[in-house]
Amino acid sequence: MTDERQGDGIDEGKRLIRVGGDAGLSLAERLSERFHRLTWRTPIHGLKLKGRYPLKLIAVPDDPIMGDVKRGHALLAGEMTFRGETRAFDGLFDRKATMSRRFADHLHSFAWLRDLSTVATRAQAAPIAEALMRGWLREHADTVSEPAWRADLWGRRILFWTAHAPLLLSSTDLVYRSRVLNTLARGARHIDRSAEKMPPGAPRIAAMCGVAVGGLLIAGGDARRSGMEAALARTLAVSVFDDGGGVARSPAALLDVIMLLTMLRETYESRRLQAPASVQDALARMVPALLGVCLGDKALSSWQGGGPVPAAMLAQVIEATGVRARPLRQARDWGYQRLAAGGTVVVMDAAPPPVARLVEGGCASTLAFELSDGPARLVVNCGGARFAVAQLPAALAEGLRTTAAHSTLTVGDSNSTAIHADGTLGRGVAEVELARQETETSSRIEASHDGYVRRYGFLHRRQLTLTSDGRELRGEDMLLPSGKRSKAGTAFAVRFHLGAGVQVSPTADGMAALLRLPGGALWQFRCRGGALAVEDSLWIDPDGRPQSTHQLVVTGETPAGGSSISWVLKTAN
């Protein structure tokens, strides 16, 4: 275990640049992708999927991750639930069935096998698993089409089919067993040719894990293991930053990748083989990065559409990895900065947003922060754009991606990075300049972004200083003239979304507020440089449900020469 103060310093004036940021897939790339999918329907592709029928799996790996108990009990009752969406088994795999994309991905991934195994014995779970498997085979085994045959879903399906093979292959029906194994082999051949065409990050890693598991557990795959492991190493190299963060800049996506690689490692262990160094190294880097975006309650902070994944789940996953590490304080490329002193934890987004071609549903959150006092969350982001329940209106879910849904400054009631109708992020923040200083009395971060320069002529610079006892966080948000002529009279708002259960009492002078946390702790907020108001807000909780909260909003108009808004949060007891 290394000291978290060593080897993670930020050079003065370090710049983080969004390379290729606002460009989605080019026309040539979209045409190539479309053509590739059209080939799935050709006889040639069908011939490529043919091969020897496996008679059995070489080994059966364990699934080291616990499932969701509520979802597992729903399966025992004949229903599948996911993110607030519930469907009965009847017609579940019907091609004409209407369901959200997230529910369809969950269904086709067979990740629900983990939930079922968590709450039921093999005797209880096997009939349910077999009935659902028969439904999937009937509708999707022979027709290569999306979403069922998407490479990342096939990768996940191979992981779960093999890890939970006792539930799927307990039947005495030899024809059914043979069909399952043959379909598994066909799926492995399918993604062997398409895995590296998936976008970097969780989609490509999921597909490559499926390729690896297929090679390890289906007879005849050992001869291709070196090539497969080289492809897996290439995938990890373009999907995981050197500091352990994921290219999608989403903590929830990073957790997903950690679980995928942990399952892959279990497959190697089931064969009594050593997992590739690339996998071991990636896990060793990712766990500290994930811990670095956890707050005082040991749960994830809310970034890039994710939500506060509970501490118990995180702890179980990290234990399964076998990696022991301290939280990473400074993720250079991933971009999250962590301040921790006393019982106070601050996590700040100090990097450009993810590039358009790597993620859908990204958020314009640059320079936002979250703060906790012990297990209580004081300042948060609304979060949950891709985490919320299905009942959340689409317009509100899109609103959760905006700059205003994060605890940072907005200019002209606009986003620091444009959000396109197709879900991608457009122009805006291209460069973030970052510096960090540590002294005996405090830790200080200073960062600026250029997201408002093009439209309004102002650079946003934010300073955060946390005292060494964790009892005071001082901040300053500056709008500095930059580039073309700055627009005088431009409106700004600095938002501080408050955690669930935080009670707000504004002071008589209208410049401060007393904040009472659920545990009884008192904090005081005071500002200068704008007018303070208390407004309604919401926060997406660990179950993906919106909770009514409040926000502190400091508003004003900046002259052409720029503005400075200073504020302080400090304990009052």
Secondary structure, DSSP 8 states (H G I E B T S, - for coil): ---TTSS----TTEEEE-TTTT----HHHHHHHHHHHHGGGSHHHHHHT-----SS-S------S---HHHHHHHHTTEEEETTEEEESTTTT-TT----HHHHHHHHHTTHHHHHHHHS-HHHHHHHHHHHHHHHHHHHSS---TTTT-HHHHHHHHHHHHHTHHHHS--S-HHHHHHHHHHHHHHHHHHHTTGGGS-TTHHHHHHHHHHHHHHHHSTT-GGGHHHHHHHHHHHHHHHB-TTS-BTT--HHHHHHHHHHHHHHHHHHHHTT----HHHHHHHHHHHHHHHTTB-TTSSB---TT-----HHHHHHHHHHHT------SB-TTT-EEEEEETTEEEEEE-S----GGG-SS----TT-EEEEETTEEEEE----TTTS-TTS-HHHHHHTTSGGGSSSEEETT--SS-B-TTS-B-SS--EEEEEEEE-SSEEEEEEEE-TTHHHHSEEEEEEEEEETTSSEEEEEEEEEE-SS---TTEEEEEEEEE-TT-EEEE-TTSSEEEEE-TTS-EEEEEEESSEEEEEEEEEE-TTS-EEEEEEEEEEEEE-TT-EEEEEEEEE--
